[in-house]
Amino acid sequence: MPTLHVSTKAPEPKRVSVLPDAMRLPKPALEQRYPIFSSVFVKRSNGEETLANVKEYDAVQQIYTVEINKLGSIKLEKCDEESLRAANALEVLMDTGRAAFDTARAALARVALLPFRGDDSDLHA
């Protein structure tokens, strides 16, 4: 008759910390997902995504500081990882081209509003 072997594993003892809360080490922070200087899209409160660059990362609070460039103005914003997504090279190129086009269009609109002051002296000769 075959013998049946039953493994009896003793339950692991419950671990109790003897250190007070102030002396315990903090839980390790999650690893930084987006490197400094990388291009990311920031989800805005209106649902739009805006291109930005990562300036710094606070590992304790897990908060990124990003720099948003919009038509010559620079704005720093703090946001969590859920508000960011990586921007690929094509998206960065398209956004840069769109910004250049918008700047040129605004400049042309300002020029169109100026009165024409051409030199017509050679017409009266």
C-alpha positions in Angstrom: 0.0 0.0 0.0 1.4 3.4 -1.0 2.3 5.9 1.7 0.7 9.3 1.6 3.0 12.1 2.8 1.2 15.3 4.0 3.3 18.4 4.4 2.4 20.3 7.5 3.6 23.8 7.1 3.6 25.9 10.3 1.8 29.2 9.9 4.2 32.2 9.6 4.3 34.3 12.7 2.7 37.7 12.5 5.4 40.4 12.3 5.0 43.2 14.7 7.0 46.4 14.4 8.7 47.5 17.5 9.8 50.9 16.0 7.6 53.9 16.6 6.0 55.5 13.4 8.5 58.4 13.5 11.5 56.0 13.2 10.1 53.8 10.4 11.6 54.4 6.9 9.2 55.8 4.4 7.9 53.5 1.7 10.0 53.7 -1.4 8.7 56.1 -4.0 7.6 54.9 -7.4 10.2 55.1 -10.1 10.2 58.3 -12.2 8.4 57.5 -15.5 9.3 60.6 -17.5 12.9 61.8 -17.6 13.9 65.4 -17.1 13.8 67.4 -20.4 11.5 64.9 -22.0 8.5 66.1 -24.0 5.1 65.2 -22.6 1.5 66.1 -23.2 -0.4 67.6 -20.2 -4.1 66.9 -19.8 -5.7 70.3 -19.0 -8.8 71.0 -17.0 -10.8 71.7 -20.3 -9.8 68.3 -21.7 -7.2 69.6 -24.1 -3.7 68.3 -24.2 -0.8 70.8 -24.3 2.8 70.0 -25.1 5.3 70.6 -22.2 8.8 69.7 -21.1 9.6 68.0 -17.8 11.7 70.3 -15.6 11.9 68.4 -12.3 10.4 65.4 -10.4 9.7 65.3 -6.7 10.1 61.6 -5.8 8.6 62.0 -2.3 5.3 63.6 -3.5 5.5 61.9 -6.9 4.8 65.2 -8.7 6.3 66.5 -11.9 7.0 70.1 -12.7 6.5 70.8 -16.4 7.1 73.9 -18.5 4.4 74.8 -20.9 5.3 77.1 -23.8 2.5 79.0 -25.5 3.2 81.8 -27.9 6.2 83.2 -26.1 4.8 82.8 -22.6 6.3 80.2 -20.2 4.2 78.6 -17.5 5.3 76.1 -14.9 2.7 73.6 -13.7 2.8 70.8 -11.2 1.0 67.6 -12.1 0.9 63.9 -11.2 1.7 61.1 -13.6 -1.9 60.5 -14.4 -2.1 63.9 -16.1 0.9 63.2 -18.4 1.5 61.1 -21.5 4.7 60.8 -23.5 5.0 62.7 -26.7 6.6 61.0 -29.7 8.8 62.9 -32.1 6.1 63.3 -34.8 3.7 64.8 -32.3 6.4 67.2 -31.1 7.2 68.2 -34.7 3.5 68.7 -35.5 2.9 70.8 -32.4 6.0 72.9 -33.1 4.8 73.5 -36.7 1.3 74.4 -35.6 2.8 76.9 -33.1 5.0 78.5 -35.8 2.0 78.7 -38.1 -0.2 80.3 -35.4 2.6 82.9 -34.7 3.0 83.7 -38.4 -0.8 84.1 -38.9 -1.0 86.4 -35.9 1.9 88.5 -37.2 0.2 88.8 -40.7 -3.0 89.8 -39.1 -1.3 92.6 -37.3 0.5 93.8 -40.5 -2.9 93.7 -42.4 -4.3 96.2 -39.9 -1.5 98.7 -40.6 -2.3 101.5 -43.1 -0.4 101.3 -46.4 2.3 103.9 -46.7 3.9 103.2 -50.0 6.1 105.7 -51.8 4.2 107.0 -54.8 6.5 110.0 -55.7 7.7 108.3 -58.9 4.1 108.2 -60.1 3.8 112.0 -60.3 6.8 112.7 -62.5 
